[in-house]
Amino acid sequence: MDGTLLRLSPAPHTDRTAADFRRITAARTAAAKAEAELKAAVRAARANGDSWEAIGAALGTSARTAQERFGL
């Protein structure tokens, strides 16, 4: 055994719950939903005629970065 399982094992606490695991999975799910909503919002903005400059400003980034990330 290379020790991988030992490194992955949580600290041995007899009163541990799965609360941290559930929190991580809930955050991951929320992040995926937020990313999908962001993509939909950018698509809608482009469909309604907003420029990449305006979208970049809303994202706090440059027009080029916004277009590279969300461009079709």
C-alpha positions in Angstrom: 0.0 0.0 0.0 1.4 3.4 -1.0 -0.2 5.3 1.9 -2.9 7.0 -0.3 -5.8 5.6 1.7 -4.1 6.7 4.9 -3.8 10.3 3.6 -7.4 10.3 2.5 -8.8 9.1 5.8 -10.3 11.8 8.0 -8.8 12.5 11.4 -10.0 9.8 13.8 -12.8 11.4 15.8 -15.5 9.2 17.3 -18.1 12.0 17.1 -17.5 13.0 13.4 -20.5 13.4 11.1 -20.7 13.8 7.4 -21.6 17.5 7.8 -18.4 18.7 6.1 -18.9 16.3 3.2 -22.5 17.4 2.7 -21.4 21.0 2.8 -18.8 20.4 0.2 -21.2 18.6 -2.1 -23.8 21.3 -1.6 -21.3 24.0 -2.5 -20.2 22.1 -5.6 -23.8 21.8 -6.7 -24.5 25.5 -6.0 -21.4 26.5 -8.0 -22.5 24.4 -11.0 -26.0 25.9 -10.9 -24.5 29.4 -10.6 -22.1 28.7 -13.6 -25.1 27.5 -15.7 -27.1 30.7 -14.7 -24.1 32.9 -15.6 -23.8 31.3 -19.0 -27.5 31.7 -19.6 -27.3 35.3 -18.6 -24.4 36.0 -20.9 -26.2 34.3 -23.8 -29.3 36.4 -23.1 -27.3 39.6 -23.0 -25.6 38.8 -26.3 -29.0 37.9 -27.8 -30.4 41.2 -26.7 -27.5 43.1 -28.3 -25.2 43.8 -25.4 -21.6 44.2 -26.3 -18.7 42.1 -25.0 -17.5 45.4 -23.4 -20.7 45.7 -21.4 -20.6 42.0 -20.5 -17.0 42.2 -19.5 -17.7 45.2 -17.3 -20.5 43.3 -15.6 -18.2 40.3 -15.0 -15.4 42.5 -13.8 -13.1 41.5 -16.6 -12.1 42.6 -20.1 -14.3 42.2 -23.2 -11.7 39.9 -24.6 -11.7 37.7 -21.5 -15.5 37.6 -21.4 -15.7 36.6 -25.1 -13.0 34.0 -24.7 -14.8 32.4 -21.8 -18.4 32.7 -23.1 -18.1 33.3 -26.8 -19.9 31.0 -29.1 
